[in-house]
Amino acid sequence: MDNLSAILVAIYLILGAFLSVWAIVDCIKTKREYSTLWILVVFFFPLIGAFAYFMTKPRAKFKPFKNNIQSYRK
């Protein structure tokens, strides 16, 4: 049982570190209104802050092959 709890803690720490670094890098790269606040939230609450950041982040409006589809309709 001790090995299982140690493995779960290790997974939590690795996942939290990975998501936190990813969220902080994404927050620095994108220009948002409250990016400094988000960096602090992710830093002090790693897993929950990163999850909240990615859930509230605006989605990219990516439309692949938009021009190709219109050119086939002509």
N, C-alpha and C positions, 0 to 999 in steps of 0.2 A: 504494500500500500504506500510506503514511503517513496518507492521509485516512481509510482504513478503520479503522486502529487509533485514530485520534483520535475517530472517530465512536463506536467501541465503548467507549472510555474515557468519553466524554461520556454515553452511555446508562447505563453502570454507575454513574456519579456521580449522575445524575438519579434513577435507580431507587433507588439506595441512600439518597439524601436523602429521597425521597418515602416510602419504606417506613419509614425511621427516624423521621421526624416522625409518621407515622401510628401506629406502634407506641408511641412515647412518649406521644402524646395518648391513645391507648386505654389505656395502662397507668395514666395519671393518672386517667382517668375511672372505670375499674373498680377496685374495691377487692379486690386480691389480697394474698396473704400476703407475698410477696417483691417488691412493686412497685418498691422502691428498687433492689434488685439487678437487676431486669429493665431499669430505666432506665439503669443503668450499663453493662450488657451491650450494650444497643442503642446507647448512645452511643460505646463504645469499639470495637465490632465492628458497624458499621452494617448491612450487608446480611445477614450471617450471623446477627447478633443479632436483627434484625427477623424474619427467616425462622424462627428458633428460637422466638421469642416467639409468633408466630401459629400455629405447629405445636403448641405445648404449651398454648395458651390453651383453657380449657374452652369447649365449644360451647354456644350459647344454645339453650334448649329452647323454640323458637317453633313453635306449632301454629296456623296460621291457620285460621279458619272452624271451629274445634272446636265451638263452640256451635251454629252453623248446621247442621252435619251431624247433630248429635244431635236438633235440633228437627225435622228432616225425617224421622227414623226413627220418630217417635211416631205 
